[in-house]
Amino acid sequence: MDDQQGYDPYQDTIFRLKDFEEKQNLLKDRLLLIGNALVDERDKNFSRVQEIKKEVMALKEDMSKIKDFLQKMSEQLSNLARKEELMILQRQFDLFRTK
């Protein structure tokens, strides 16, 4: 009977309420930490995306320059072939002229 007299339902409710509040505070702290980590990760990802965009733009510019360079080179090569053809024709003309 002594055990039953020592039990106070009001005190038990208070202890349970305090436990619940502690758990709630722990969950709140964890949630804040997760939120902060998420914000940090988002910022890092945003920075990475911006860097990648800059690199892609630089690569596009480089590709455009290379394309222009190759186009000019192909035009010059076709002109060189014409010069060679003219030299061959000149030689043939010289051969006919000397005969």
Long-range contacts (C-beta under 8 A, 24 or more apart in sequence): none
